[in-house]
């Protein structure tokens, strides 16, 4: 699984870790995140992320 980086703030989404604070379990691929998921650091949407 690939890591994705927020182009606004630099937050890195690592699928092996997930986003536990937002209820995203470890092992969740970026593509499988809910459509309404936002960057936990700056709040932008998924379309502001690119592959690391």
LUMBA-704608 format. One line per 2 residues: number of its first residue (from 1); their letters; for each residue x, y, z of C-alpha. Coordinates in pm, whole numbers. Example, Ala and Ser with C-alpha at 12.3 -4.5 7.8 and 13.67 -1.06 7.14 Angstrom:
# residues 2
1) as) 1230/-450/780  1367/-106/714
# end
This chain:
# residues 52
1) xx) 0/0/0  123/343/-92
3) xx) 157/648/129  -15/972/31
5) xx) 88/1327/121  -129/1635/170
7) xx) -14/1898/-79  -126/2176/157
9) xx) 34/2088/491  255/1785/426
11) xx) 58/1537/640  141/1182/532
13) xx) -133/921/527  23/581/594
15) xx) -222/295/527  -35/70/769
17) xx) -124/312/1050  -458/442/922
19) xx) -610/742/1100  -724/611/1438
21) xx) -835/956/1559  -1085/966/1271
23) xx) -1193/604/1309  -987/471/1015
25) xx) -842/131/1097  -483/30/1021
27) xx) -460/-142/685  -709/94/515
29) xx) -587/191/167  -615/559/73
31) xx) -860/467/-203  -1085/303/58
33) xx) -1110/609/283  -1463/753/303
35) xx) -1534/1029/50  -1589/1275/335
37) xx) -1253/1200/502  -1037/1511/541
39) xx) -675/1574/632  -654/1549/1011
41) xx) -403/1836/1027  -548/2101/793
43) xx) -896/1978/695  -864/1964/315
45) xx) -1035/1690/115  -881/1374/-34
47) xx) -834/1537/-374  -558/1754/-224
49) xx) -340/1446/-163  -85/1292/-398
51) xx) 116/970/-387  434/999/-184
# end
